[in-house]
Amino acid sequence: MLLFKGPRDQILGPLQSVCGIVEKRHTLPILSNVLMEKDGERLTLLATDIEIQIRTGTTAAGPEKAALTVAARKLQDILRSLPESAEVNLSLDEKRLTLKAGKSRFNLQTLPAEDFPRMVAADGAQTKLTLTQKQFKRLLGFVQYSMAQQDIRYYLNGLLVVVIGSEIRMISTDGHRLAYASEAIAGNHDRLEVILPRKTVLELSRQLADNDEPLDIVLTPTQAQFRFGDIELVSKLIDGKFPDYERVIPQSHTKVITLPRDVLLHSLLRAAILTNEKFRGVRLVLSPGSLKIISTNAEQEEAQDELEIDYQGDTLDVGFNVTYLLDVLNNVSGDAVECRLADANSSALITLPGNDNFKYVVMPMRI
């Protein structure tokens, strides 16, 4: 039975859209597969890891109906190995998927479609939002690098999304730093807070386009659904209480310096070369007209960089993890950043001049 006939990229593109969440090793072998369902001239592809499910599709061949599951990575690797110009035929022959392209032929084992687990649509109140793909992708870029990885506080291994009135906010923290970004949205919504899992956030960042095409979001108490282009991504939510982010953001730091983002980034990159590999600490020594960035390591080596700044306040010597500073500078755009400081025991607040929609808080470290 013929499932698909057409150019390689017409089937490879949708397959790559769903393959990103497929785990290489899984307790359930069928979760390494992609579900392929043919209904007339539509071929739907679906993958899941139980927590996230992605569905997309392409044009099929012939009027028949069929359903099967096949090893997702193997099929993807075979298609990638073919020439870009290849014409591909996929057909189902006695529980085997046959792929033909030119003089190449592959037979792949299949598992029954009825054994494939699907996520059930969640019950409960729904909040519906529409943003452009570019808006949502930009928000993710501002905050995703601050998410925790495999923290015992599982609610930190994700990203808080807050919908309030006509605003959407995203916040992430790993306990050492916190990133906050917001954007105006259409409508007037009741306050809602959900925590997206880390894997969902990274997958959305990978998949969303940098354009003005719509992204439709449906949020329920336990599930989030995202529709964009031909893709539908459904994710479970993390059930937990996120820290009070508003209490963490400093309100009254008096020492304010504005720095060219690129100059500060390269100065920190130079200092990072001689930091202690385990603690990655750098000292920021602030004095009238000058900011010194100093690092040392266990071999008693030292790096020092000095930047001229417009500052006439008190002297301050404070330490930070250089990785946390580099992360924010690498993930924001704009020519300049504004840094607000208080004393050696207080966090730093990094913002973008003239932009109240982004805030980054980093805790100090003793050096």
KAWO-V165663 format. One line per field, one symbol per residue. ss: DSSP state (H for helix, E for strand, C for the rest). phi: phi as a letter, one per 20 degrees, with the letter a starting at -180 (. if undefined). A space follows every 10 residues. Layout:
# KAWO-V165663
ss=???
phi=???
This chain:
# KAWO-V165663
ss=CEEEEEEHHH HHHHHHHHHC CCCCCCCCHH HHEEEEEEEC CEEEEEEECC CEEEEEEEEC CCCCEEEEEE EHHHHHHHHH HCCCCCEEEE EEECCEEEEE ECCEEEEEEE ECHHHCCCCC CCCCCCEEEE EEHHHHHHHH HHHHHHCCCC CCCHHHCEEE EEEEEEEEEE EEECCCEEEE EEEEEEEEEE EEEEEEEHHH HHHHHHHCCC CCCEEEEEEC CCEEEEEECC EEEEEEECCC CCCCHHHHCC CCCCEEEEEE HHHHHHHHHH HHCCCCCCCC EEEEEEECCE EEEEEECCCC CEEEEEEECC CCCCCEEEEE EHHHHHHHHH HCCCCEEEEE ECCCCCCEEE EECCEEEEEE EECCCCC
phi=.febbrfgff dfggfffefg efffcbfdgf feededcdcm ecdddbcbcn eccccbabfd dnefdabbcb gfffffffff fefgefeddd bdclmceddc bleebcddfd cfffeffcfe gfeofdddcc cegfgfffgg ffcffeffcl ffegfeeace dddbmdcdcc ccbdndbbdc bcbfcfncdf fbccdefgff ffffgfefee beffceccdc fcbccccble dcddcfdeea dffffffeff dcfeeccdcf gfffgfffff fffdfffedl ecddddbgmb cddccccfem ebcbccdece bceffbccdb ffffffgfff dddoeccddd ccbfddfddd cdgmceecbc dcffcec
